[in-house]
């Protein structure tokens, strides 16, 4: 196997690109993982629930949303500024 530094750098990373690893559960010495497999394990995808639906900042204020608080307008998340 050549030195890692001699391989070209791929700047176009896709979900189907492969990475080498070791599967500690099975003891397989070398296995392939896709970028999709890896990203599904390490990327945090937050979920925001319970936001009030208000037409604008004024309505959000009346509804009790504090300055810098979150609300939404028909599914678009907004931050109350005034």
PDB file with one MODEL, atoms N, CA, C and O in Angstrom:
MODEL        1
ATOM      1  N   UNK A   1       0.856  -1.172   0.000  1.00  0.00           N
ATOM      2  CA  UNK A   1       0.000   0.000   0.000  1.00  0.00           C
ATOM      3  C   UNK A   1       0.906   1.240   0.000  1.00  0.00           C
ATOM      4  O   UNK A   1       1.907   1.291   0.714  1.00  0.00           O
ATOM      5  N   UNK A   2       0.538   2.233  -0.809  1.00  0.00           N
ATOM      6  CA  UNK A   2       1.323   3.460  -0.910  1.00  0.00           C
ATOM      7  C   UNK A   2       1.122   4.333   0.331  1.00  0.00           C
ATOM      8  O   UNK A   2       0.190   4.129   1.109  1.00  0.00           O
ATOM      9  N   UNK A   3       1.996   5.286   0.492  1.00  0.00           N
ATOM     10  CA  UNK A   3       1.852   6.248   1.581  1.00  0.00           C
ATOM     11  C   UNK A   3       0.590   7.075   1.349  1.00  0.00           C
ATOM     12  O   UNK A   3       0.286   7.446   0.216  1.00  0.00           O
ATOM     13  N   UNK A   4      -0.138   7.359   2.418  1.00  0.00           N
ATOM     14  CA  UNK A   4      -1.383   8.115   2.313  1.00  0.00           C
ATOM     15  C   UNK A   4      -1.137   9.462   1.660  1.00  0.00           C
ATOM     16  O   UNK A   4      -1.972   9.926   0.883  1.00  0.00           O
ATOM     17  N   UNK A   5      -0.032  10.091   1.950  1.00  0.00           N
ATOM     18  CA  UNK A   5       0.251  11.419   1.397  1.00  0.00           C
ATOM     19  C   UNK A   5       0.400  11.416  -0.123  1.00  0.00           C
ATOM     20  O   UNK A   5       0.364  12.478  -0.745  1.00  0.00           O
ATOM     21  N   UNK A   6       0.566  10.237  -0.734  1.00  0.00           N
ATOM     22  CA  UNK A   6       0.722  10.182  -2.194  1.00  0.00           C
ATOM     23  C   UNK A   6      -0.612  10.072  -2.922  1.00  0.00           C
ATOM     24  O   UNK A   6      -0.644  10.185  -4.148  1.00  0.00           O
ATOM     25  N   UNK A   7      -1.711   9.856  -2.206  1.00  0.00           N
ATOM     26  CA  UNK A   7      -3.022   9.767  -2.834  1.00  0.00           C
ATOM     27  C   UNK A   7      -3.567  11.163  -3.107  1.00  0.00           C
ATOM     28  O   UNK A   7      -3.286  12.091  -2.349  1.00  0.00           O
ATOM     29  N   UNK A   8      -4.352  11.329  -4.188  1.00  0.00           N
ATOM     30  CA  UNK A   8      -4.920  12.655  -4.463  1.00  0.00           C
ATOM     31  C   UNK A   8      -5.972  13.037  -3.428  1.00  0.00           C
ATOM     32  O   UNK A   8      -6.591  12.175  -2.805  1.00  0.00           O
ATOM     33  N   UNK A   9      -6.166  14.353  -3.253  1.00  0.00           N
ATOM     34  CA  UNK A   9      -7.175  14.867  -2.337  1.00  0.00           C
ATOM     35  C   UNK A   9      -8.480  15.033  -3.103  1.00  0.00           C
ATOM     36  O   UNK A   9      -8.506  15.662  -4.160  1.00  0.00           O
ATOM     37  N   UNK A  10      -9.563  14.470  -2.574  1.00  0.00           N
ATOM     38  CA  UNK A  10     -10.895  14.581  -3.183  1.00  0.00           C
ATOM     39  C   UNK A  10     -11.638  15.710  -2.484  1.00  0.00           C
ATOM     40  O   UNK A  10     -12.005  15.585  -1.316  1.00  0.00           O
ATOM     41  N   UNK A  11     -11.861  16.811  -3.195  1.00  0.00           N
ATOM     42  CA  UNK A  11     -12.562  17.943  -2.594  1.00  0.00           C
ATOM     43  C   UNK A  11     -14.060  17.906  -2.858  1.00  0.00           C
ATOM     44  O   UNK A  11     -14.786  18.785  -2.393  1.00  0.00           O
ATOM     45  N   UNK A  12     -14.536  16.913  -3.592  1.00  0.00           N
ATOM     46  CA  UNK A  12     -15.966  16.766  -3.876  1.00  0.00           C
ATOM     47  C   UNK A  12     -16.489  15.544  -3.123  1.00  0.00           C
ATOM     48  O   UNK A  12     -16.652  14.469  -3.701  1.00  0.00           O
ATOM     49  N   UNK A  13     -16.748  15.719  -1.835  1.00  0.00           N
ATOM     50  CA  UNK A  13     -17.181  14.611  -0.987  1.00  0.00           C
ATOM     51  C   UNK A  13     -18.684  14.391  -1.168  1.00  0.00           C
ATOM     52  O   UNK A  13     -19.472  15.332  -1.076  1.00  0.00           O
ATOM     53  N   UNK A  14     -19.071  13.141  -1.426  1.00  0.00           N
ATOM     54  CA  UNK A  14     -20.478  12.790  -1.601  1.00  0.00           C
ATOM     55  C   UNK A  14     -20.867  11.701  -0.608  1.00  0.00           C
ATOM     56  O   UNK A  14     -20.004  11.087   0.020  1.00  0.00           O
ATOM     57  N   UNK A  15     -22.150  11.469  -0.471  1.00  0.00           N
ATOM     58  CA  UNK A  15     -22.640  10.441   0.465  1.00  0.00           C
ATOM     59  C   UNK A  15     -22.213   9.034   0.085  1.00  0.00           C
ATOM     60  O   UNK A  15     -22.219   8.141   0.932  1.00  0.00           O
ATOM     61  N   UNK A  16     -21.843   8.816  -1.171  1.00  0.00           N
ATOM     62  CA  UNK A  16     -21.452   7.464  -1.603  1.00  0.00           C
ATOM     63  C   UNK A  16     -19.942   7.243  -1.537  1.00  0.00           C
ATOM     64  O   UNK A  16     -19.488   6.130  -1.802  1.00  0.00           O
ATOM     65  N   UNK A  17     -19.151   8.254  -1.196  1.00  0.00           N
ATOM     66  CA  UNK A  17     -17.711   8.071  -1.017  1.00  0.00           C
ATOM     67  C   UNK A  17     -17.472   7.084   0.121  1.00  0.00           C
ATOM     68  O   UNK A  17     -18.262   6.995   1.060  1.00  0.00           O
ATOM     69  N   UNK A  18     -16.372   6.350   0.021  1.00  0.00           N
ATOM     70  CA  UNK A  18     -16.058   5.316   1.005  1.00  0.00           C
ATOM     71  C   UNK A  18     -14.888   5.714   1.894  1.00  0.00           C
ATOM     72  O   UNK A  18     -13.953   6.389   1.463  1.00  0.00           O
ATOM     73  N   UNK A  19     -14.967   5.277   3.148  1.00  0.00           N
ATOM     74  CA  UNK A  19     -13.881   5.423   4.111  1.00  0.00           C
ATOM     75  C   UNK A  19     -13.520   4.045   4.622  1.00  0.00           C
ATOM     76  O   UNK A  19     -14.384   3.172   4.711  1.00  0.00           O
ATOM     77  N   UNK A  20     -12.269   3.836   4.955  1.00  0.00           N
ATOM     78  CA  UNK A  20     -11.836   2.564   5.531  1.00  0.00           C
ATOM     79  C   UNK A  20     -11.933   2.618   7.041  1.00  0.00           C
ATOM     80  O   UNK A  20     -11.725   3.662   7.659  1.00  0.00           O
ATOM     81  N   UNK A  21     -12.252   1.475   7.622  1.00  0.00           N
ATOM     82  CA  UNK A  21     -12.331   1.393   9.070  1.00  0.00           C
ATOM     83  C   UNK A  21     -12.248  -0.039   9.530  1.00  0.00           C
ATOM     84  O   UNK A  21     -12.072  -0.951   8.721  1.00  0.00           O
ATOM     85  N   UNK A  22     -12.371  -0.240  10.817  1.00  0.00           N
ATOM     86  CA  UNK A  22     -12.382  -1.559  11.429  1.00  0.00           C
ATOM     87  C   UNK A  22     -13.685  -1.727  12.181  1.00  0.00           C
ATOM     88  O   UNK A  22     -14.073  -0.852  12.955  1.00  0.00           O
ATOM     89  N   UNK A  23     -14.365  -2.843  11.964  1.00  0.00           N
ATOM     90  CA  UNK A  23     -15.617  -3.130  12.657  1.00  0.00           C
ATOM     91  C   UNK A  23     -15.288  -3.874  13.951  1.00  0.00           C
ATOM     92  O   UNK A  23     -15.037  -5.079  13.930  1.00  0.00           O
ATOM     93  N   UNK A  24     -15.290  -3.162  15.066  1.00  0.00           N
ATOM     94  CA  UNK A  24     -14.908  -3.782  16.339  1.00  0.00           C
ATOM     95  C   UNK A  24     -15.923  -4.811  16.814  1.00  0.00           C
ATOM     96  O   UNK A  24     -15.578  -5.703  17.590  1.00  0.00           O
ATOM     97  N   UNK A  25     -17.176  -4.703  16.357  1.00  0.00           N
ATOM     98  CA  UNK A  25     -18.203  -5.663  16.781  1.00  0.00           C
ATOM     99  C   UNK A  25     -17.966  -7.040  16.183  1.00  0.00           C
ATOM    100  O   UNK A  25     -18.208  -8.053  16.841  1.00  0.00           O
ATOM    101  N   UNK A  26     -17.493  -7.087  14.939  1.00  0.00           N
ATOM    102  CA  UNK A  26     -17.297  -8.383  14.279  1.00  0.00           C
ATOM    103  C   UNK A  26     -15.833  -8.789  14.222  1.00  0.00           C
ATOM    104  O   UNK A  26     -15.518  -9.944  13.935  1.00  0.00           O
ATOM    105  N   UNK A  27     -14.940  -7.849  14.494  1.00  0.00           N
ATOM    106  CA  UNK A  27     -13.521  -8.142  14.424  1.00  0.00           C
ATOM    107  C   UNK A  27     -12.977  -8.095  13.007  1.00  0.00           C
ATOM    108  O   UNK A  27     -11.812  -8.427  12.786  1.00  0.00           O
ATOM    109  N   UNK A  28     -13.799  -7.685  12.038  1.00  0.00           N
ATOM    110  CA  UNK A  28     -13.325  -7.583  10.665  1.00  0.00           C
ATOM    111  C   UNK A  28     -12.199  -6.558  10.617  1.00  0.00           C
ATOM    112  O   UNK A  28     -12.388  -5.415  11.034  1.00  0.00           O
ATOM    113  N   UNK A  29     -11.034  -6.948  10.117  1.00  0.00           N
ATOM    114  CA  UNK A  29      -9.888  -6.052  10.169  1.00  0.00           C
ATOM    115  C   UNK A  29     -10.034  -4.794   9.308  1.00  0.00           C
ATOM    116  O   UNK A  29      -9.577  -3.727   9.717  1.00  0.00           O
ATOM    117  N   UNK A  30     -10.652  -4.889   8.136  1.00  0.00           N
ATOM    118  CA  UNK A  30     -10.820  -3.718   7.277  1.00  0.00           C
ATOM    119  C   UNK A  30     -12.187  -3.780   6.613  1.00  0.00           C
ATOM    120  O   UNK A  30     -12.543  -4.776   5.984  1.00  0.00           O
ATOM    121  N   UNK A  31     -12.941  -2.705   6.764  1.00  0.00           N
ATOM    122  CA  UNK A  31     -14.271  -2.625   6.151  1.00  0.00           C
ATOM    123  C   UNK A  31     -14.445  -1.236   5.534  1.00  0.00           C
ATOM    124  O   UNK A  31     -13.693  -0.310   5.839  1.00  0.00           O
ATOM    125  N   UNK A  32     -15.446  -1.106   4.663  1.00  0.00           N
ATOM    126  CA  UNK A  32     -15.790   0.172   4.053  1.00  0.00           C
ATOM    127  C   UNK A  32     -17.001   0.773   4.754  1.00  0.00           C
ATOM    128  O   UNK A  32     -17.921   0.057   5.151  1.00  0.00           O
ATOM    129  N   UNK A  33     -16.992   2.084   4.900  1.00  0.00           N
ATOM    130  CA  UNK A  33     -18.143   2.838   5.384  1.00  0.00           C
ATOM    131  C   UNK A  33     -18.409   3.952   4.378  1.00  0.00           C
ATOM    132  O   UNK A  33     -17.468   4.541   3.845  1.00  0.00           O
ATOM    133  N   UNK A  34     -19.677   4.247   4.114  1.00  0.00           N
ATOM    134  CA  UNK A  34     -19.981   5.375   3.245  1.00  0.00           C
ATOM    135  C   UNK A  34     -20.021   6.653   4.075  1.00  0.00           C
ATOM    136  O   UNK A  34     -20.205   6.613   5.292  1.00  0.00           O
ATOM    137  N   UNK A  35     -19.848   7.772   3.407  1.00  0.00           N
ATOM    138  CA  UNK A  35     -19.965   9.061   4.098  1.00  0.00           C
ATOM    139  C   UNK A  35     -21.366   9.200   4.696  1.00  0.00           C
ATOM    140  O   UNK A  35     -21.520   9.781   5.770  1.00  0.00           O
ATOM    141  N   UNK A  36     -22.390   8.674   4.014  1.00  0.00           N
ATOM    142  CA  UNK A  36     -23.752   8.729   4.542  1.00  0.00           C
ATOM    143  C   UNK A  36     -23.846   7.970   5.865  1.00  0.00           C
ATOM    144  O   UNK A  36     -24.513   8.427   6.794  1.00  0.00           O
ATOM    145  N   UNK A  37     -23.179   6.806   5.959  1.00  0.00           N
ATOM    146  CA  UNK A  37     -23.172   6.035   7.211  1.00  0.00           C
ATOM    147  C   UNK A  37     -22.539   6.844   8.343  1.00  0.00           C
ATOM    148  O   UNK A  37     -23.071   6.893   9.452  1.00  0.00           O
ATOM    149  N   UNK A  38     -21.415   7.469   8.059  1.00  0.00           N
ATOM    150  CA  UNK A  38     -20.685   8.228   9.064  1.00  0.00           C
ATOM    151  C   UNK A  38     -21.475   9.467   9.486  1.00  0.00           C
ATOM    152  O   UNK A  38     -21.632   9.729  10.678  1.00  0.00           O
ATOM    153  N   UNK A  39     -21.968  10.224   8.514  1.00  0.00           N
ATOM    154  CA  UNK A  39     -22.666  11.467   8.854  1.00  0.00           C
ATOM    155  C   UNK A  39     -23.940  11.180   9.638  1.00  0.00           C
ATOM    156  O   UNK A  39     -24.326  11.974  10.495  1.00  0.00           O
ATOM    157  N   UNK A  40     -24.597  10.057   9.359  1.00  0.00           N
ATOM    158  CA  UNK A  40     -25.792   9.700  10.108  1.00  0.00           C
ATOM    159  C   UNK A  40     -25.513   9.408  11.575  1.00  0.00           C
ATOM    160  O   UNK A  40     -26.414   9.492  12.409  1.00  0.00           O
ATOM    161  N   UNK A  41     -24.273   9.067  11.893  1.00  0.00           N
ATOM    162  CA  UNK A  41     -23.891   8.752  13.273  1.00  0.00           C
ATOM    163  C   UNK A  41     -23.368   9.960  14.040  1.00  0.00           C
ATOM    164  O   UNK A  41     -23.518  10.026  15.260  1.00  0.00           O
ATOM    165  N   UNK A  42     -22.758  10.916  13.343  1.00  0.00           N
ATOM    166  CA  UNK A  42     -22.084  11.988  14.071  1.00  0.00           C
ATOM    167  C   UNK A  42     -22.746  13.353  13.967  1.00  0.00           C
ATOM    168  O   UNK A  42     -22.493  14.217  14.806  1.00  0.00           O
ATOM    169  N   UNK A  43     -23.579  13.569  12.970  1.00  0.00           N
ATOM    170  CA  UNK A  43     -24.196  14.884  12.818  1.00  0.00           C
ATOM    171  C   UNK A  43     -25.419  15.006  13.716  1.00  0.00           C
ATOM    172  O   UNK A  43     -26.275  14.121  13.754  1.00  0.00           O
ATOM    173  N   UNK A  44     -25.481  16.089  14.416  1.00  0.00           N
ATOM    174  CA  UNK A  44     -26.606  16.371  15.303  1.00  0.00           C
ATOM    175  C   UNK A  44     -27.659  17.123  14.508  1.00  0.00           C
ATOM    176  O   UNK A  44     -27.359  18.153  13.905  1.00  0.00           O
ATOM    177  N   UNK A  45     -28.858  16.635  14.499  1.00  0.00           N
ATOM    178  CA  UNK A  45     -29.962  17.271  13.783  1.00  0.00           C
ATOM    179  C   UNK A  45     -31.023  17.676  14.799  1.00  0.00           C
ATOM    180  O   UNK A  45     -31.901  16.883  15.141  1.00  0.00           O
ATOM    181  N   UNK A  46     -30.936  18.912  15.278  1.00  0.00           N
ATOM    182  CA  UNK A  46     -31.871  19.329  16.326  1.00  0.00           C
ATOM    183  C   UNK A  46     -33.305  19.415  15.829  1.00  0.00           C
ATOM    184  O   UNK A  46     -33.559  19.669  14.652  1.00  0.00           O
ATOM    185  N   UNK A  47     -34.218  19.203  16.732  1.00  0.00           N
ATOM    186  CA  UNK A  47     -35.645  19.338  16.451  1.00  0.00           C
ATOM    187  C   UNK A  47     -36.207  20.387  17.393  1.00  0.00           C
ATOM    188  O   UNK A  47     -35.964  20.354  18.599  1.00  0.00           O
ATOM    189  N   UNK A  48     -36.962  21.317  16.826  1.00  0.00           N
ATOM    190  CA  UNK A  48     -37.588  22.364  17.638  1.00  0.00           C
ATOM    191  C   UNK A  48     -39.087  22.124  17.606  1.00  0.00           C
ATOM    192  O   UNK A  48     -39.697  22.098  16.537  1.00  0.00           O
ATOM    193  N   UNK A  49     -39.674  21.949  18.773  1.00  0.00           N
ATOM    194  CA  UNK A  49     -41.116  21.719  18.843  1.00  0.00           C
ATOM    195  C   UNK A  49     -41.744  22.737  19.786  1.00  0.00           C
ATOM    196  O   UNK A  49     -41.057  23.347  20.604  1.00  0.00           O
ATOM    197  N   UNK A  50     -43.030  22.908  19.664  1.00  0.00           N
ATOM    198  CA  UNK A  50     -43.772  23.745  20.592  1.00  0.00           C
ATOM    199  C   UNK A  50     -43.683  25.234  20.330  1.00  0.00           C
ATOM    200  O   UNK A  50     -44.023  26.028  21.207  1.00  0.00           O
ATOM    201  N   UNK A  51     -43.233  25.639  19.141  1.00  0.00           N
ATOM    202  CA  UNK A  51     -43.171  27.067  18.840  1.00  0.00           C
ATOM    203  C   UNK A  51     -44.551  27.582  18.469  1.00  0.00           C
ATOM    204  O   UNK A  51     -45.303  26.923  17.751  1.00  0.00           O
ATOM    205  N   UNK A  52     -44.876  28.778  18.971  1.00  0.00           N
ATOM    206  CA  UNK A  52     -46.142  29.406  18.609  1.00  0.00           C
ATOM    207  C   UNK A  52     -46.118  29.893  17.167  1.00  0.00           C
ATOM    208  O   UNK A  52     -45.071  30.271  16.641  1.00  0.00           O
ATOM    209  N   UNK A  53     -47.291  29.879  16.536  1.00  0.00           N
ATOM    210  CA  UNK A  53     -47.433  30.350  15.160  1.00  0.00           C
ATOM    211  C   UNK A  53     -48.013  31.762  15.195  1.00  0.00           C
ATOM    212  O   UNK A  53     -49.189  31.942  15.511  1.00  0.00           O
ATOM    213  N   UNK A  54     -47.189  32.771  14.870  1.00  0.00           N
ATOM    214  CA  UNK A  54     -47.604  34.168  14.904  1.00  0.00           C
ATOM    215  C   UNK A  54     -47.278  34.836  13.569  1.00  0.00           C
ATOM    216  O   UNK A  54     -46.312  34.467  12.900  1.00  0.00           O
ATOM    217  N   UNK A  55     -48.085  35.813  13.192  1.00  0.00           N
ATOM    218  CA  UNK A  55     -47.925  36.491  11.903  1.00  0.00           C
ATOM    219  C   UNK A  55     -46.677  37.365  11.860  1.00  0.00           C
ATOM    220  O   UNK A  55     -46.073  37.522  10.800  1.00  0.00           O
ATOM    221  N   UNK A  56     -46.282  37.937  13.000  1.00  0.00           N
ATOM    222  CA  UNK A  56     -45.147  38.858  13.016  1.00  0.00           C
ATOM    223  C   UNK A  56     -44.670  39.050  14.458  1.00  0.00           C
ATOM    224  O   UNK A  56     -45.198  38.443  15.390  1.00  0.00           O
ATOM    225  N   UNK A  57     -43.649  39.918  14.620  1.00  0.00           N
ATOM    226  CA  UNK A  57     -43.089  40.161  15.957  1.00  0.00           C
ATOM    227  C   UNK A  57     -44.127  40.727  16.929  1.00  0.00           C
ATOM    228  O   UNK A  57     -44.155  40.360  18.104  1.00  0.00           O
ATOM    229  N   UNK A  58     -44.972  41.617  16.430  1.00  0.00           N
ATOM    230  CA  UNK A  58     -45.977  42.226  17.311  1.00  0.00           C
ATOM    231  C   UNK A  58     -46.929  41.163  17.854  1.00  0.00           C
ATOM    232  O   UNK A  58     -47.243  41.151  19.044  1.00  0.00           O
ATOM    233  N   UNK A  59     -47.379  40.286  16.990  1.00  0.00           N
ATOM    234  CA  UNK A  59     -48.279  39.218  17.428  1.00  0.00           C
ATOM    235  C   UNK A  59     -47.564  38.253  18.362  1.00  0.00           C
ATOM    236  O   UNK A  59     -48.159  37.756  19.319  1.00  0.00           O
ATOM    237  N   UNK A  60     -46.287  37.985  18.087  1.00  0.00           N
ATOM    238  CA  UNK A  60     -45.503  37.099  18.958  1.00  0.00           C
ATOM    239  C   UNK A  60     -45.350  37.728  20.340  1.00  0.00           C
ATOM    240  O   UNK A  60     -45.410  37.031  21.353  1.00  0.00           O
ATOM    241  N   UNK A  61     -45.150  39.059  20.382  1.00  0.00           N
ATOM    242  CA  UNK A  61     -45.024  39.753  21.671  1.00  0.00           C
ATOM    243  C   UNK A  61     -46.302  39.624  22.474  1.00  0.00           C
ATOM    244  O   UNK A  61     -46.260  39.342  23.671  1.00  0.00           O
ATOM    245  N   UNK A  62     -47.440  39.830  21.826  1.00  0.00           N
ATOM    246  CA  UNK A  62     -48.734  39.686  22.508  1.00  0.00           C
ATOM    247  C   UNK A  62     -48.914  38.253  23.000  1.00  0.00           C
ATOM    248  O   UNK A  62     -49.513  38.014  24.049  1.00  0.00           O
ATOM    249  N   UNK A  63     -48.386  37.304  22.225  1.00  0.00           N
ATOM    250  CA  UNK A  63     -48.494  35.894  22.601  1.00  0.00           C
ATOM    251  C   UNK A  63     -47.515  35.459  23.673  1.00  0.00           C
ATOM    252  O   UNK A  63     -47.531  34.302  24.092  1.00  0.00           O
ATOM    253  N   UNK A  64     -46.658  36.375  24.128  1.00  0.00           N
ATOM    254  CA  UNK A  64     -45.747  36.052  25.223  1.00  0.00           C
ATOM    255  C   UNK A  64     -44.355  35.621  24.814  1.00  0.00           C
ATOM    256  O   UNK A  64     -43.581  35.183  25.665  1.00  0.00           O
ATOM    257  N   UNK A  65     -44.007  35.728  23.539  1.00  0.00           N
ATOM    258  CA  UNK A  65     -42.657  35.353  23.097  1.00  0.00           C
ATOM    259  C   UNK A  65     -41.700  36.485  23.502  1.00  0.00           C
ATOM    260  O   UNK A  65     -41.933  37.635  23.131  1.00  0.00           O
ATOM    261  N   UNK A  66     -40.634  36.190  24.250  1.00  0.00           N
ATOM    262  CA  UNK A  66     -39.714  37.245  24.682  1.00  0.00           C
ATOM    263  C   UNK A  66     -38.813  37.722  23.540  1.00  0.00           C
ATOM    264  O   UNK A  66     -38.670  37.037  22.527  1.00  0.00           O
ATOM    265  N   UNK A  67     -38.211  38.894  23.709  1.00  0.00           N
ATOM    266  CA  UNK A  67     -37.206  39.366  22.743  1.00  0.00           C
ATOM    267  C   UNK A  67     -36.144  38.280  22.599  1.00  0.00           C
ATOM    268  O   UNK A  67     -35.702  37.710  23.596  1.00  0.00           O
ATOM    269  N   UNK A  68     -35.736  37.993  21.377  1.00  0.00           N
ATOM    270  CA  UNK A  68     -34.780  36.932  21.018  1.00  0.00           C
ATOM    271  C   UNK A  68     -35.383  35.530  21.153  1.00  0.00           C
ATOM    272  O   UNK A  68     -34.679  34.536  20.975  1.00  0.00           O
ATOM    273  N   UNK A  69     -36.680  35.444  21.466  1.00  0.00           N
ATOM    274  CA  UNK A  69     -37.353  34.154  21.528  1.00  0.00           C
ATOM    275  C   UNK A  69     -37.731  33.677  20.129  1.00  0.00           C
ATOM    276  O   UNK A  69     -37.830  34.472  19.195  1.00  0.00           O
ATOM    277  N   UNK A  70     -37.938  32.382  20.000  1.00  0.00           N
ATOM    278  CA  UNK A  70     -38.305  31.791  18.714  1.00  0.00           C
ATOM    279  C   UNK A  70     -39.814  31.637  18.581  1.00  0.00           C
ATOM    280  O   UNK A  70     -40.518  31.363  19.553  1.00  0.00           O
ATOM    281  N   UNK A  71     -40.288  31.817  17.362  1.00  0.00           N
ATOM    282  CA  UNK A  71     -41.674  31.516  16.987  1.00  0.00           C
ATOM    283  C   UNK A  71     -41.666  31.158  15.511  1.00  0.00           C
ATOM    284  O   UNK A  71     -40.609  31.193  14.881  1.00  0.00           O
ATOM    285  N   UNK A  72     -42.802  30.818  14.950  1.00  0.00           N
ATOM    286  CA  UNK A  72     -42.826  30.549  13.515  1.00  0.00           C
ATOM    287  C   UNK A  72     -44.038  31.204  12.878  1.00  0.00           C
ATOM    288  O   UNK A  72     -45.041  31.488  13.532  1.00  0.00           O
ATOM    289  N   UNK A  73     -43.912  31.431  11.594  1.00  0.00           N
ATOM    290  CA  UNK A  73     -45.014  31.928  10.778  1.00  0.00           C
ATOM    291  C   UNK A  73     -45.213  30.919   9.660  1.00  0.00           C
ATOM    292  O   UNK A  73     -44.424  30.864   8.717  1.00  0.00           O
ATOM    293  N   UNK A  74     -46.267  30.121   9.765  1.00  0.00           N
ATOM    294  CA  UNK A  74     -46.577  29.092   8.758  1.00  0.00           C
ATOM    295  C   UNK A  74     -45.372  28.207   8.442  1.00  0.00           C
ATOM    296  O   UNK A  74     -45.125  27.876   7.282  1.00  0.00           O
ATOM    297  N   UNK A  75     -44.621  27.826   9.481  1.00  0.00           N
ATOM    298  CA  UNK A  75     -43.513  26.887   9.301  1.00  0.00           C
ATOM    299  C   UNK A  75     -42.145  27.524   9.141  1.00  0.00           C
ATOM    300  O   UNK A  75     -41.140  26.815   9.195  1.00  0.00           O
ATOM    301  N   UNK A  76     -42.067  28.828   8.948  1.00  0.00           N
ATOM    302  CA  UNK A  76     -40.787  29.519   8.846  1.00  0.00           C
ATOM    303  C   UNK A  76     -40.373  29.992  10.235  1.00  0.00           C
ATOM    304  O   UNK A  76     -41.074  30.800  10.844  1.00  0.00           O
ATOM    305  N   UNK A  77     -39.250  29.504  10.742  1.00  0.00           N
ATOM    306  CA  UNK A  77     -38.790  29.861  12.080  1.00  0.00           C
ATOM    307  C   UNK A  77     -38.283  31.293  12.080  1.00  0.00           C
ATOM    308  O   UNK A  77     -37.551  31.709  11.182  1.00  0.00           O
ATOM    309  N   UNK A  78     -38.685  32.042  13.103  1.00  0.00           N
ATOM    310  CA  UNK A  78     -38.294  33.444  13.228  1.00  0.00           C
ATOM    311  C   UNK A  78     -37.833  33.715  14.654  1.00  0.00           C
ATOM    312  O   UNK A  78     -38.146  32.967  15.580  1.00  0.00           O
ATOM    313  N   UNK A  79     -37.076  34.809  14.809  1.00  0.00           N
ATOM    314  CA  UNK A  79     -36.624  35.283  16.106  1.00  0.00           C
ATOM    315  C   UNK A  79     -37.286  36.622  16.367  1.00  0.00           C
ATOM    316  O   UNK A  79     -37.229  37.529  15.536  1.00  0.00           O
ATOM    317  N   UNK A  80     -37.915  36.737  17.528  1.00  0.00           N
ATOM    318  CA  UNK A  80     -38.569  38.015  17.847  1.00  0.00           C
ATOM    319  C   UNK A  80     -37.504  39.059  18.164  1.00  0.00           C
ATOM    320  O   UNK A  80     -36.693  38.882  19.074  1.00  0.00           O
ATOM    321  N   UNK A  81     -37.520  40.150  17.397  1.00  0.00           N
ATOM    322  CA  UNK A  81     -36.516  41.195  17.554  1.00  0.00           C
ATOM    323  C   UNK A  81     -37.022  42.436  18.263  1.00  0.00           C
ATOM    324  O   UNK A  81     -36.256  43.122  18.941  1.00  0.00           O
ATOM    325  N   UNK A  82     -38.343  42.740  18.110  1.00  0.00           N
ATOM    326  CA  UNK A  82     -38.884  43.959  18.733  1.00  0.00           C
ATOM    327  C   UNK A  82     -40.117  43.618  19.540  1.00  0.00           C
ATOM    328  O   UNK A  82     -40.724  44.503  20.144  1.00  0.00           O
TER     329      UNK A  82
ENDMDL
END
